[in-house]
Amino acid sequence: MDSEKDFIPNSPEAIAGAWDHLCHSYSDDLARASKRKGLAAIELAAIRLELGNRKGLRILDAGCGPGWHGIELALDGHQLVMSDLSPEMLEKTRAAAAAVNVQKPVVIRQEDIRNLPLETASLDAVVSCGTVVSDCGDADAALSEFSRLLKVNGLAMFSVRNLWDSLDSQTSNTDFDEMKHWIESGRRLIRQGHQAFDWLLFTAQGLRAACLDATMELQRVYPVGVVTPPEDDKDIPPYVQLHIDMPDHGPALARAHELFAVARKFRIEDICRPFQPKNQQIRGKPPGR
Ligand SMILES: C[S@@+](CC[C@H](N)C(=O)[O-])C[C@H]1O[C@@H](n2cnc3c(N)ncnc32)[C@H](O)[C@@H]1O
C-alpha cells in the first residue's frame, strides 16, 4: 500500500496489504523469546489445557498468520482449517505445514474471518491468537461468525488487546470524561494498525458482554504478558506457567498486555425457554383487546 488514499481502512484489501508488509518482521518476532514467542506459547498452553485429552477435533485457526498455533494443533492430532487474508502469511503457513508430518490434512485458505464460507455448527473449536479479533476490523462480526461455526458447547479461544493496560500507559494525556466512557463501555476503538485497520481494546467485562452478544459464555480469561517476556528460550516454560496459573485473576488481568478468552457456545433456547404454564391452556382473548 503506497498511500492512505489507496485503501479503505478495515477493508479486506487494506488488512491483507498491511499484513503482507508486516509478514517478515512479524514472523521474526514469533521466533524470538523476548518478542512474541513467549506470548504465543502462553496462548497455545491455554488452548491445550482447555482441549484436554481430546483428539481429532475440527478446529479453525482464524487469522492464522504464519500458522504456528494451527500447525502445533495439527501435530497434536486435530483437523485444522487455517484462514487469513494476507497471501504472504498464507505462504508461510503452507511452508510450515509442508515442513512437518501431520496425520490429518490441513486446509489453508484466504478468507476474511468476519465472513467465513464454512458450514454452520461444523467446528469443535476456533482459535484466534495474536489479538486478531481486536484488529480484524469488526470484532463483533468475527465473534458472531465463530459462534455460528461452533457446535453447541464448542470453544472459541482468542486474545484481545487489554483496555486497562492501554489506559495505564495513556492516563497522563487522557481526558477524564473520555476515560470514564471507555471504562463504562468496556471497549475503546483506536485507529492504529498502520492506519489500515482499527484496534478495539477490551476490559474483561467488555469481553464478557461481547461474547454474550454472540451467544457465547465467557468461561475464563487468562492474562497474557503480565511481565516483560524473557530474553531466552529456556525461560519460556516458567513464564508460560506464571500466566496459566492465573485465569480470572483481577490484578493480573488489569496489568496484562492482552486478554486470552475461553468462551463456550450455547443455544439461546437452553437458557431462555418460552413460558408455557404446565397443564394449562390459555383460553379466550388476552386482556386489553
Ligand atoms: C498479529 S497476526 C497473528 C497471527 C497468528 N494468529 C499468531 O498468533 O501468530 C494477525 C493476523 O490476522 C490476520 N487478519 C487480520 N484481520 C483479518 C481478517 N478480517 N480476516 C482474516 N485474517 C485477518 C492478518 O492478516 C494477520 O496475519
The ligand as an ORCA input file, in Angstrom:
! r2SCAN-3c Opt
* xyz 0 1
  C      -0.812    -10.451     14.722
  S      -1.063    -11.546     13.391
  C      -1.493    -13.011     14.318
  C      -1.165    -14.263     13.559
  C      -1.346    -15.567     14.352
  N      -2.694    -15.782     14.775
  C      -0.404    -15.608     15.541
  O      -0.877    -15.518     16.690
  O       0.795    -15.727     15.311
  C      -2.659    -11.045     12.768
  C      -3.118    -11.861     11.555
  O      -4.527    -11.715     11.410
  C      -4.842    -11.576     10.048
  N      -6.117    -10.862      9.935
  C      -6.436     -9.648     10.427
  N      -7.709     -9.338     10.156
  C      -8.216    -10.384      9.466
  C      -9.493    -10.663      8.906
  N     -10.502     -9.785      8.970
  N      -9.675    -11.860      8.284
  C      -8.654    -12.744      8.198
  N      -7.414    -12.536      8.699
  C      -7.203    -11.367      9.334
  C      -3.677    -10.803      9.481
  O      -3.567    -10.965      8.080
  C      -2.503    -11.387     10.248
  O      -1.943    -12.486      9.584
*
